[in-house]
Each structure stands twice: as C-alpha cells, then as structure tokens.
Amino acid sequence: MEQYKEAFIRFMVESRVLSFGSFTLKSGRVSPFFMNAGAYNTGSQLTRLGEAYAHAIKEHYGLDFDVIFGPAYKGIPLAVIAAEAIHRLYGKEVRYCANRKEEKDHGDKGALLGSPLHDGDRVVIIEDVTTSGKSIEETVPILRAQADVSIIGLMVSLDRQEKGLHSDRGALDEIRETWGFPAHAIVTMEEVVETLRTGTDGAAPVIDVKTAAAIDAYYRQYGAVSKNGEK
C-alpha cells in the first residue's frame, strides 16, 4: 500500500472522523463503522484533507478540468479546500461550485454557491463517502439542469465497498455503470482494515478482535460483489 494512503487512514482515526461501534446509516443499514467528515474542523486538519483530495484527484483524473462540485452540505467545504490545495500544490486554478438545499430568490439568487456552471465545463464531483450511490442520483440532475457540463469523475475519501442501491455491485462500480463516468476513492475499507488491524510503534491495533468480527459479519451481508462474483 502507498505510504500516503496509510498516513491518510491513520489521520482519519486521529481526527475522530472514522469511528467504530454501531451506527445506523442513511441507507438504513446498521454499520460497525462510521465516517463523519464534519469532524475535520481545524485549520491543520482541513489543510491535510485538502492535500489528500488534491493528490488523489491529480492521480486519477489529472488537472485538465474546470470545476470541483461539492453537493450540499458536507461537499461544500470539501470543494473549497480541494480547489485551494490544487492551486497551492500544482499551480492549477480551478473553480469551486456547490448547490443550495433550497434555491435562493433574493440577493445572490439561484441554486448554486461559488462559481456558476457554463456549457462545456469539465467537472469533478467531490464527496466524503458514498455508501449506496443515492447521493449521486440527486447530484447529477442538479448539475445537468444548470449547464451542459462534462462530468470527469467522482472522488470520495472512503470507498465502503458495499452493495449499491440497485444491485450487489459496489456503489462506485454502480455509479460508473449507471452514469458513465469514473469514480474513485482516496482509500478503500479493505485498506483501512488491513492498516488498522496492525498496531504501530508498540501501540495496540485500532481494530480489535471483536470489531474485526463485526466488520466481517457486516461484509458477509452487505459486501459488494465484483464482476467475477466474489465479495
């Protein structure tokens, strides 16, 4: 595993963004782990997070795009910090854009925050985590209602590697097949478990035997099925 991925996984735990226990998700599933990007709330954390997204976006999509779009609400700060990090690290100027939950009819009117969208814009969508793909079903129509844009791809920080909304395929695989654009993550849950089952510098593993058993049971029920039929 690449060093930057292991560093990002431990950063999620240190920032209390990735937790283990029992959590009811938006999809209705009860999960033994939960990721809350809202827990990134200090300047240094946001700097590191933006750099991680910038690195992953450049690695998977290059820098030939115009806009980073963050779906409300958690996607809004993600779009801002990623756009800033891409400019600071790579000297590339990209615009940020996000949607409002309710369209504003006075002052700064409209459905969007940040940059307007224009026909021909090349857009990268950014999110914290995608469990079932439901959020993308809401986001893509918003984008396409604003302008004739080209969606370059989706970038999330964690691929939970679970069944998608409409099939046993993973949510990111389902998004690729349904919408026709790539979808990638900074790290996968498989990489998280691999890293956190091993302690470092004499410290105990973050994932103990009981938690590991709960995660294994969860994936027996909800784990995504690959193209060759394996979970």
Backbone as CSV, one residue per row, in Angstrom:
resi,resn,N_x,N_y,N_z,CA_x,CA_y,CA_z,C_x,C_y,C_z
1,MET,0.838,-1.203,0.000,0.000,0.000,0.000,0.875,1.256,0.000
2,GLU,0.462,2.264,-0.771,1.218,3.502,-0.821,1.248,4.189,0.540
3,GLN,2.376,4.828,0.853,2.554,5.447,2.166,1.495,6.508,2.433
4,TYR,1.122,7.277,1.396,0.162,8.366,1.615,-1.204,7.818,2.021
5,LYS,-1.529,6.602,1.557,-2.809,6.005,1.929,-2.814,5.611,3.405
6,GLU,-1.746,4.956,3.850,-1.660,4.577,5.264,-1.688,5.817,6.146
7,ALA,-0.988,6.865,5.752,-0.988,8.105,6.529,-2.395,8.700,6.589
8,PHE,-3.133,8.640,5.485,-4.486,9.187,5.467,-5.420,8.376,6.363
9,ILE,-5.276,7.065,6.366,-6.112,6.208,7.221,-5.891,6.549,8.692
10,ARG,-4.652,6.678,9.098,-4.375,6.993,10.499,-4.795,8.423,10.833
11,PHE,-4.721,9.308,9.861,-5.208,10.675,10.029,-6.711,10.686,10.285
12,MET,-7.483,9.839,9.595,-8.927,9.752,9.827,-9.234,9.334,11.260
13,VAL,-8.473,8.387,11.769,-8.698,7.914,13.140,-8.287,8.987,14.149
14,GLU,-7.123,9.587,13.949,-6.639,10.638,14.859,-7.608,11.812,14.921
15,SER,-8.262,12.115,13.807,-9.188,13.238,13.735,-10.591,12.866,14.208
16,ARG,-10.781,11.639,14.644,-12.075,11.116,15.094,-13.132,11.196,13.983
17,VAL,-12.657,11.092,12.774,-13.552,11.062,11.615,-14.048,9.644,11.371
18,LEU,-13.181,8.681,11.564,-13.532,7.271,11.401,-13.685,6.640,12.779
19,SER,-14.896,6.146,13.058,-15.202,5.567,14.368,-15.726,4.152,14.197
20,PHE,-15.612,3.386,15.287,-16.091,2.009,15.281,-17.080,1.815,16.426
21,GLY,-18.162,1.066,16.149,-19.232,0.867,17.128,-20.454,0.327,16.421
22,SER,-21.603,1.002,16.590,-22.845,0.619,15.904,-23.536,1.893,15.433
23,PHE,-23.729,2.008,14.115,-24.244,3.242,13.538,-25.302,2.923,12.480
24,THR,-26.456,3.608,12.560,-27.485,3.478,11.535,-27.213,4.493,10.442
25,LEU,-27.042,4.016,9.216,-26.684,4.865,8.094,-27.925,5.411,7.395
26,LYS,-27.713,6.383,6.500,-28.795,6.948,5.699,-29.503,5.865,4.898
27,SER,-28.773,4.858,4.494,-29.336,3.759,3.718,-30.206,2.830,4.565
28,GLY,-30.144,2.974,5.909,-30.881,2.099,6.814,-30.055,0.939,7.338
29,ARG,-28.886,0.733,6.774,-28.018,-0.340,7.251,-27.403,0.032,8.602
30,VAL,-27.197,-0.971,9.459,-26.541,-0.758,10.749,-25.091,-1.211,10.597
31,SER,-24.180,-0.247,10.683,-22.782,-0.494,10.352,-21.899,-0.491,11.595
32,PRO,-20.850,-1.317,11.618,-19.904,-1.312,12.746,-18.859,-0.211,12.644
33,PHE,-18.939,0.604,11.616,-18.015,1.738,11.488,-18.742,2.898,10.832
34,PHE,-18.227,4.091,11.064,-18.883,5.285,10.541,-17.829,6.335,10.238
35,MET,-18.025,7.027,9.122,-17.133,8.120,8.768,-17.915,9.415,8.763
36,ASN,-17.434,10.409,9.515,-18.076,11.713,9.607,-17.080,12.794,9.228
37,ALA,-17.141,13.243,7.977,-16.191,14.263,7.514,-16.392,15.586,8.231
38,GLY,-17.541,15.780,8.891,-17.768,17.001,9.645,-16.848,17.152,10.837
39,ALA,-16.185,16.053,11.225,-15.254,16.109,12.358,-13.911,16.730,11.980
40,TYR,-13.661,16.924,10.693,-12.492,17.720,10.302,-12.857,19.185,10.543
41,ASN,-12.333,19.776,11.605,-12.816,21.112,11.956,-11.721,22.087,12.391
42,THR,-10.467,21.749,12.168,-9.391,22.695,12.469,-8.648,23.040,11.184
43,GLY,-7.913,24.135,11.225,-7.182,24.555,10.044,-6.187,23.520,9.557
44,SER,-5.446,22.910,10.494,-4.435,21.930,10.085,-5.089,20.681,9.508
45,GLN,-6.212,20.257,10.083,-6.914,19.086,9.553,-7.423,19.349,8.138
46,LEU,-8.009,20.522,7.935,-8.543,20.849,6.612,-7.425,20.968,5.575
47,THR,-6.274,21.477,5.992,-5.136,21.543,5.080,-4.728,20.148,4.632
48,ARG,-4.591,19.222,5.581,-4.187,17.859,5.239,-5.246,17.156,4.393
49,LEU,-6.506,17.391,4.713,-7.583,16.767,3.955,-7.595,17.275,2.515
50,GLY,-7.479,18.598,2.357,-7.451,19.163,1.013,-6.299,18.611,0.196
51,GLU,-5.141,18.444,0.823,-3.980,17.911,0.114,-4.203,16.456,-0.300
52,ALA,-4.866,15.679,0.565,-5.144,14.285,0.222,-6.075,14.196,-0.986
53,TYR,-7.113,15.031,-0.989,-8.020,15.051,-2.139,-7.285,15.514,-3.392
54,ALA,-6.480,16.566,-3.271,-5.757,17.084,-4.427,-4.847,16.012,-5.022
55,HIS,-4.147,15.285,-4.159,-3.250,14.224,-4.617,-4.041,13.162,-5.373
56,ALA,-5.168,12.722,-4.790,-5.956,11.654,-5.401,-6.613,12.111,-6.707
57,ILE,-7.105,13.341,-6.729,-7.730,13.859,-7.959,-6.703,13.923,-9.079
58,LYS,-5.522,14.450,-8.780,-4.472,14.523,-9.804,-4.080,13.124,-10.272
59,GLU,-3.965,12.183,-9.334,-3.547,10.822,-9.686,-4.554,10.153,-10.620
60,HIS,-5.847,10.331,-10.339,-6.870,9.607,-11.101,-7.412,10.374,-12.303
61,TYR,-7.471,11.715,-12.206,-8.115,12.492,-13.260,-7.203,13.517,-13.927
62,GLY,-5.995,13.689,-13.413,-5.138,14.738,-13.932,-5.662,16.105,-13.506
63,LEU,-5.238,17.138,-14.195,-5.612,18.510,-13.839,-6.351,19.227,-14.971
64,ASP,-6.758,18.497,-15.991,-7.432,19.116,-17.131,-8.947,19.157,-16.893
65,PHE,-9.354,19.970,-15.909,-10.769,20.177,-15.636,-10.956,21.598,-15.109
66,ASP,-12.219,22.017,-14.972,-12.509,23.416,-14.670,-13.115,23.659,-13.298
67,VAL,-13.913,22.710,-12.794,-14.731,22.948,-11.602,-14.703,21.726,-10.687
68,ILE,-14.622,21.986,-9.381,-14.889,20.948,-8.381,-16.249,21.243,-7.784
69,PHE,-17.156,20.262,-7.872,-18.518,20.445,-7.385,-18.732,19.636,-6.112
70,GLY,-19.177,20.313,-5.028,-19.447,19.652,-3.765,-20.929,19.683,-3.427
71,PRO,-21.604,18.542,-3.391,-23.025,18.523,-3.027,-23.230,18.987,-1.583
72,ALA,-24.273,19.798,-1.365,-24.591,20.277,-0.015,-24.971,19.086,0.877
73,TYR,-24.586,19.123,2.161,-23.838,20.211,2.776,-22.347,19.886,2.923
74,LYS,-22.031,18.648,3.234,-20.640,18.309,3.541,-19.711,18.485,2.357
75,GLY,-20.263,18.414,1.155,-19.420,18.580,-0.013,-18.949,19.999,-0.233
76,ILE,-19.619,20.974,0.415,-19.259,22.379,0.194,-17.839,22.678,0.684
77,PRO,-17.503,22.426,1.958,-16.126,22.694,2.374,-15.114,21.809,1.673
78,LEU,-15.507,20.592,1.297,-14.575,19.713,0.585,-14.176,20.316,-0.759
79,ALA,-15.153,20.884,-1.476,-14.847,21.515,-2.758,-13.917,22.702,-2.579
80,VAL,-14.146,23.481,-1.529,-13.318,24.667,-1.267,-11.880,24.281,-0.965
81,ILE,-11.679,23.348,-0.040,-10.311,23.011,0.359,-9.570,22.265,-0.745
82,ALA,-10.280,21.477,-1.551,-9.617,20.774,-2.650,-9.177,21.753,-3.727
83,ALA,-10.042,22.735,-4.049,-9.670,23.738,-5.045,-8.455,24.536,-4.583
84,GLU,-8.430,24.897,-3.287,-7.296,25.651,-2.746,-6.020,24.821,-2.790
85,ALA,-6.110,23.532,-2.421,-4.921,22.686,-2.386,-4.378,22.434,-3.789
86,ILE,-5.261,22.261,-4.765,-4.807,22.047,-6.142,-4.044,23.272,-6.637
87,HIS,-4.531,24.452,-6.300,-3.813,25.677,-6.707,-2.481,25.788,-5.987
88,ARG,-2.478,25.512,-4.678,-1.249,25.680,-3.887,-0.194,24.639,-4.262
89,LEU,-0.598,23.392,-4.472,0.356,22.326,-4.737,0.797,22.257,-6.189
90,TYR,-0.154,22.540,-7.114,0.120,22.297,-8.525,0.019,23.539,-9.401
91,GLY,-0.348,24.681,-8.808,-0.440,25.898,-9.577,-1.587,25.926,-10.572
92,LYS,-2.558,25.052,-10.395,-3.699,24.956,-11.305,-4.900,25.679,-10.702
93,GLU,-5.480,26.605,-11.450,-6.640,27.353,-10.981,-7.912,26.630,-11.413
94,VAL,-8.669,26.138,-10.432,-9.981,25.556,-10.718,-11.022,26.277,-9.861
95,ARG,-12.253,26.291,-10.320,-13.327,26.939,-9.598,-14.030,25.930,-8.696
96,TYR,-14.643,26.453,-7.623,-15.460,25.571,-6.806,-16.922,25.951,-7.000
97,CYS,-17.787,24.955,-6.885,-19.225,25.161,-7.008,-19.925,24.178,-6.092
98,ALA,-21.068,24.584,-5.553,-21.874,23.721,-4.709,-23.341,24.103,-4.890
99,ASN,-24.218,23.218,-4.480,-25.647,23.515,-4.583,-26.219,23.927,-3.234
100,ARG,-27.275,24.715,-3.273,-28.049,25.028,-2.079,-29.149,23.972,-1.938
101,LYS,-29.507,23.665,-0.701,-30.632,22.754,-0.483,-31.941,23.391,-0.938
102,GLU,-32.036,24.718,-0.743,-33.215,25.456,-1.193,-32.747,26.626,-2.043
103,GLU,-33.337,26.788,-3.216,-32.924,27.848,-4.123,-33.242,29.220,-3.531
104,LYS,-32.279,30.126,-3.623,-32.426,31.468,-3.065,-33.063,32.392,-4.103
105,ASP,-34.088,33.179,-3.686,-34.808,34.020,-4.642,-34.554,35.511,-4.446
106,HIS,-33.505,35.863,-3.677,-33.177,37.271,-3.481,-31.668,37.411,-3.312
107,GLY,-31.163,38.631,-3.503,-29.724,38.850,-3.351,-28.944,38.000,-4.341
108,ASP,-28.092,37.148,-3.811,-27.306,36.214,-4.632,-28.218,35.050,-5.007
109,LYS,-29.060,35.263,-6.001,-30.117,34.309,-6.335,-29.559,33.043,-6.971
110,GLY,-30.384,32.006,-6.942,-30.055,30.791,-7.661,-29.890,29.570,-6.789
111,ALA,-29.584,28.460,-7.443,-29.461,27.177,-6.763,-28.029,26.852,-6.368
112,LEU,-27.054,27.700,-6.803,-25.651,27.366,-6.614,-24.932,28.353,-5.711
113,LEU,-23.864,27.868,-5.081,-22.885,28.682,-4.367,-21.582,28.644,-5.158
114,GLY,-20.764,29.670,-4.985,-19.485,29.688,-5.673,-19.647,30.039,-7.134
115,SER,-18.869,29.370,-7.959,-18.872,29.678,-9.385,-20.144,29.196,-10.068
116,PRO,-20.646,29.957,-11.034,-21.704,29.424,-11.891,-21.131,28.330,-12.794
117,LEU,-22.002,27.513,-13.328,-21.592,26.487,-14.286,-21.891,26.958,-15.697
118,HIS,-20.998,26.616,-16.632,-21.146,27.029,-18.016,-21.137,25.809,-18.916
119,ASP,-21.803,25.905,-20.056,-21.741,24.833,-21.044,-20.288,24.529,-21.374
120,GLY,-19.965,23.247,-21.379,-18.602,22.836,-21.699,-17.683,22.680,-20.509
121,ASP,-18.110,23.113,-19.316,-17.283,22.937,-18.126,-17.011,21.459,-17.871
122,ARG,-15.780,21.162,-17.480,-15.394,19.808,-17.080,-15.374,19.772,-15.551
123,VAL,-16.177,18.889,-14.978,-16.471,18.931,-13.550,-16.028,17.651,-12.856
124,VAL,-15.356,17.790,-11.710,-15.097,16.677,-10.791,-16.021,16.842,-9.589
125,ILE,-16.810,15.817,-9.281,-17.675,15.825,-8.098,-16.864,15.299,-6.918
126,ILE,-17.031,15.929,-5.757,-16.274,15.523,-4.566,-17.243,15.262,-3.415
127,GLU,-17.059,14.139,-2.734,-17.891,13.789,-1.584,-17.021,13.178,-0.496
128,ASP,-17.621,13.007,0.700,-16.873,12.358,1.771,-16.882,10.842,1.592
129,VAL,-18.079,10.259,1.467,-18.199,8.810,1.331,-19.487,8.517,0.591
130,THR,-19.474,7.460,-0.197,-20.679,7.036,-0.907,-20.972,5.596,-0.508
131,THR,-22.127,5.390,0.146,-22.491,4.053,0.606,-23.329,3.322,-0.424
132,SER,-24.390,3.958,-0.908,-25.326,3.279,-1.803,-25.445,3.940,-3.165
133,GLY,-24.861,5.112,-3.350,-24.984,5.808,-4.621,-26.184,6.726,-4.702
134,LYS,-26.989,6.790,-3.636,-28.198,7.613,-3.665,-27.876,9.087,-3.856
135,SER,-26.803,9.566,-3.232,-26.474,10.990,-3.321,-26.152,11.405,-4.753
136,ILE,-25.538,10.506,-5.526,-25.210,10.835,-6.908,-26.479,10.915,-7.754
137,GLU,-27.468,10.111,-7.428,-28.742,10.197,-8.139,-29.382,11.571,-7.958
138,GLU,-29.080,12.227,-6.838,-29.596,13.568,-6.594,-28.691,14.638,-7.212
139,THR,-27.390,14.384,-7.239,-26.420,15.391,-7.668,-26.355,15.566,-9.182
140,VAL,-26.325,14.477,-9.925,-26.157,14.576,-11.377,-27.267,15.401,-12.031
141,PRO,-28.548,15.203,-11.686,-29.583,16.051,-12.295,-29.428,17.529,-11.956
142,ILE,-28.930,17.839,-10.754,-28.693,19.242,-10.387,-27.653,19.854,-11.313
143,LEU,-26.573,19.141,-11.531,-25.509,19.648,-12.413,-26.028,19.857,-13.830
144,ARG,-26.707,18.863,-14.346,-27.125,18.908,-15.748,-28.281,19.873,-15.982
145,ALA,-28.967,20.252,-14.906,-30.010,21.264,-15.051,-29.430,22.669,-15.160
146,GLN,-28.190,22.838,-14.699,-27.570,24.162,-14.695,-26.856,24.481,-15.999
147,ALA,-26.230,23.467,-16.616,-25.467,23.703,-17.840,-25.130,22.359,-18.481
148,ASP,-24.684,22.427,-19.727,-24.274,21.228,-20.447,-22.819,20.929,-20.090
149,VAL,-22.634,20.337,-18.915,-21.292,20.082,-18.398,-20.852,18.659,-18.724
150,SER,-19.551,18.436,-18.654,-18.976,17.105,-18.791,-18.461,16.676,-17.423
151,ILE,-19.011,15.591,-16.889,-18.576,15.113,-15.576,-17.367,14.209,-15.774
152,ILE,-16.210,14.678,-15.281,-14.956,13.948,-15.437,-14.928,12.729,-14.524
153,GLY,-15.480,12.872,-13.322,-15.489,11.746,-12.393,-15.894,12.170,-10.997
154,LEU,-15.999,11.192,-10.128,-16.328,11.381,-8.709,-15.126,10.991,-7.870
155,MET,-14.829,11.799,-6.833,-13.782,11.455,-5.883,-14.349,11.473,-4.476
156,VAL,-14.222,10.364,-3.770,-14.629,10.286,-2.367,-13.400,9.948,-1.538
157,SER,-13.483,10.162,-0.241,-12.319,9.845,0.582,-12.272,8.371,0.959
158,LEU,-13.451,7.745,1.139,-13.501,6.343,1.558,-14.495,5.565,0.714
159,ASP,-14.039,4.488,0.102,-14.922,3.545,-0.582,-15.299,2.462,0.420
160,ARG,-16.576,2.455,0.846,-17.020,1.478,1.829,-17.123,0.073,1.245
161,GLN,-17.085,-0.058,-0.066,-17.100,-1.353,-0.760,-18.330,-2.183,-0.403
162,GLU,-19.472,-1.487,-0.389,-20.740,-2.160,-0.099,-21.595,-2.263,-1.344
163,LYS,-22.613,-3.104,-1.253,-23.594,-3.208,-2.319,-24.180,-1.829,-2.613
164,GLY,-24.422,-1.576,-3.879,-25.015,-0.309,-4.272,-26.510,-0.277,-4.062
165,LEU,-27.135,0.751,-4.609,-28.560,0.987,-4.407,-29.422,0.004,-5.177
166,HIS,-28.951,-0.441,-6.350,-29.798,-1.232,-7.238,-29.247,-2.615,-7.570
167,SER,-28.118,-2.975,-7.011,-27.535,-4.274,-7.341,-26.572,-4.690,-6.241
168,ASP,-25.963,-5.877,-6.425,-24.961,-6.359,-5.481,-23.572,-5.811,-5.785
169,ARG,-23.451,-5.022,-6.839,-22.183,-4.389,-7.169,-21.897,-3.259,-6.194
170,GLY,-20.623,-2.892,-6.065,-20.250,-1.796,-5.187,-20.834,-0.480,-5.661
171,ALA,-21.032,0.437,-4.720,-21.640,1.721,-5.059,-20.842,2.455,-6.128
172,LEU,-19.514,2.448,-6.026,-18.708,3.147,-7.021,-18.782,2.451,-8.377
173,ASP,-18.793,1.119,-8.382,-18.958,0.390,-9.644,-20.319,0.704,-10.260
174,GLU,-21.348,0.750,-9.417,-22.698,1.030,-9.900,-22.789,2.435,-10.486
175,ILE,-22.131,3.379,-9.835,-22.110,4.753,-10.347,-21.433,4.789,-11.716
176,ARG,-20.304,4.099,-11.851,-19.608,4.064,-13.134,-20.518,3.520,-14.235
177,GLU,-21.226,2.430,-13.929,-22.051,1.778,-14.941,-23.323,2.575,-15.236
178,THR,-23.918,3.195,-14.213,-25.176,3.917,-14.391,-24.974,5.251,-15.075
179,TRP,-23.949,5.988,-14.657,-23.788,7.359,-15.117,-22.705,7.538,-16.166
180,GLY,-21.854,6.537,-16.336,-20.881,6.595,-17.414,-19.663,7.432,-17.149
181,PHE,-19.378,7.730,-15.869,-18.128,8.432,-15.561,-17.383,7.679,-14.459
182,PRO,-16.063,7.874,-14.354,-15.268,7.152,-13.358,-15.616,7.580,-11.928
183,ALA,-15.313,6.717,-10.976,-15.494,7.022,-9.551,-14.354,6.359,-8.781
184,HIS,-13.682,7.152,-7.953,-12.526,6.650,-7.216,-12.566,7.144,-5.774
185,ALA,-11.739,6.523,-4.924,-11.614,6.915,-3.520,-10.142,7.071,-3.164
186,ILE,-9.898,7.907,-2.153,-8.521,8.026,-1.650,-8.082,6.675,-1.090
187,VAL,-8.965,6.050,-0.277,-8.677,4.723,0.275,-9.951,3.878,0.252
188,THR,-9.790,2.563,0.319,-10.910,1.635,0.418,-11.021,1.100,1.839
189,MET,-12.190,0.557,2.168,-12.362,-0.011,3.506,-11.461,-1.228,3.709
190,GLU,-11.198,-1.960,2.657,-10.267,-3.076,2.754,-8.887,-2.594,3.188
191,GLU,-8.446,-1.477,2.632,-7.158,-0.908,3.015,-7.184,-0.395,4.452
192,VAL,-8.332,0.166,4.870,-8.478,0.635,6.248,-8.317,-0.527,7.229
193,VAL,-9.040,-1.622,6.969,-8.991,-2.775,7.885,-7.587,-3.357,7.913
194,GLU,-6.969,-3.479,6.758,-5.597,-4.009,6.677,-4.645,-3.180,7.531
195,THR,-4.784,-1.866,7.464,-3.882,-0.972,8.194,-4.162,-0.969,9.689
196,LEU,-5.439,-0.899,10.070,-5.785,-0.699,11.477,-5.844,-1.984,12.289
197,ARG,-5.742,-3.125,11.637,-5.616,-4.381,12.374,-4.187,-4.574,12.882
198,THR,-3.292,-3.721,12.439,-1.885,-3.806,12.825,-1.511,-2.575,13.635
199,GLY,-0.977,-2.762,14.818,-0.525,-1.642,15.625,0.809,-1.119,15.120
200,THR,1.129,0.112,15.494,2.420,0.694,15.107,3.103,1.285,16.332
201,ASP,4.434,1.242,16.310,5.234,1.832,17.393,4.812,1.318,18.766
202,GLY,4.474,0.037,18.824,4.118,-0.579,20.099,2.681,-0.367,20.536
203,ALA,1.909,0.413,19.778,0.512,0.679,20.131,-0.367,-0.501,19.725
204,ALA,-1.475,-0.661,20.447,-2.412,-1.729,20.126,-3.126,-1.421,18.813
205,PRO,-3.550,-2.452,18.081,-4.314,-2.215,16.853,-5.583,-1.418,17.147
206,VAL,-5.997,-0.563,16.229,-7.232,0.200,16.394,-8.441,-0.718,16.287
207,ILE,-8.371,-1.696,15.389,-9.453,-2.666,15.212,-9.095,-3.919,16.001
208,ASP,-9.837,-4.161,17.094,-9.584,-5.344,17.917,-10.343,-6.546,17.355
209,VAL,-10.235,-7.673,18.033,-10.832,-8.925,17.546,-12.352,-8.808,17.433
210,LYS,-13.006,-8.209,18.430,-14.463,-8.072,18.423,-14.927,-7.184,17.270
211,THR,-14.243,-6.059,17.080,-14.603,-5.150,15.994,-14.354,-5.791,14.639
212,ALA,-13.251,-6.506,14.527,-12.939,-7.197,13.273,-14.028,-8.218,12.938
213,ALA,-14.532,-8.926,13.945,-15.594,-9.910,13.708,-16.876,-9.229,13.246
214,ALA,-17.182,-8.058,13.840,-18.388,-7.321,13.446,-18.264,-6.815,12.012
215,ILE,-17.077,-6.343,11.633,-16.856,-5.871,10.268,-16.982,-7.032,9.279
216,ASP,-16.407,-8.186,9.626,-16.502,-9.358,8.753,-17.958,-9.774,8.557
217,ALA,-18.752,-9.746,9.638,-20.169,-10.115,9.542,-20.935,-9.119,8.680
218,TYR,-20.609,-7.852,8.819,-21.272,-6.805,8.028,-21.025,-7.014,6.550
219,TYR,-19.785,-7.337,6.197,-19.457,-7.513,4.785,-19.987,-8.823,4.216
220,ARG,-20.218,-9.808,5.071,-20.884,-11.021,4.568,-22.304,-10.699,4.106
221,GLN,-22.939,-9.710,4.775,-24.296,-9.317,4.404,-24.332,-8.248,3.326
222,TYR,-23.469,-7.247,3.439,-23.569,-6.080,2.571,-22.375,-5.876,1.642
223,GLY,-21.400,-6.763,1.704,-20.217,-6.575,0.865,-20.548,-6.602,-0.611
224,ALA,-19.879,-5.756,-1.357,-20.111,-5.668,-2.798,-19.603,-6.931,-3.491
225,VAL,-20.271,-7.265,-4.569,-19.872,-8.410,-5.386,-19.128,-7.884,-6.604
226,SER,-17.964,-8.444,-6.865,-17.158,-7.999,-8.006,-17.684,-8.612,-9.303
227,LYS,-17.095,-8.223,-10.423,-17.536,-8.722,-11.713,-17.415,-10.245,-11.822
228,ASN,-16.450,-10.833,-11.093,-16.290,-12.278,-11.156,-17.149,-13.003,-10.115
229,GLY,-18.026,-12.241,-9.423,-18.964,-12.855,-8.485,-18.456,-13.010,-7.079
230,GLU,-17.241,-12.496,-6.791,-16.666,-12.607,-5.455,-16.916,-11.344,-4.657
231,LYS,-17.014,-11.516,-3.297,-17.144,-10.360,-2.412,-15.764,-9.884,-2.015
